[in-house]
């Protein structure tokens, strides 16, 4: 599970086996997890996060969206070789 970055205690990652899905990240903190799609920045699911945390996650992921996409595509290229 490559970690893209850690910010404000949120670990933003993706699973290598998820590369067949559209680009997304899993965000973890203190036992909570959510999944956010990069194309429309919607939350696919959330377990344990409160609404204000989801708002912060959405802001962080939106601000660093390009970085996430580049990391995903780079991992995808190395996985397909």
C-alpha positions, 0 to 999 in steps of 0.5 A: 500500500503506497503512502502518497503523503501524510498531512495533519495526521491523515495518511493518504494511500492507495492499494496496489490491487486497486489500480484497475479502478478509477483513481482514488485514495484511502485516508486513514487516521486513528482507526478511521478510514474513507475512500475518495474518488479523484475524478469528482472528489466524492467520498465513496465510503467513510468509517469513523470520521466525523463530518468536519473531518471529512470536510478537512480530508476533502480539502487536503485531497483537493489541494494535493490532487495532482500529486495523488494522480502523478503518484498513482500513474507512476505506480501503475506504470511500474506495476505493468512492466 
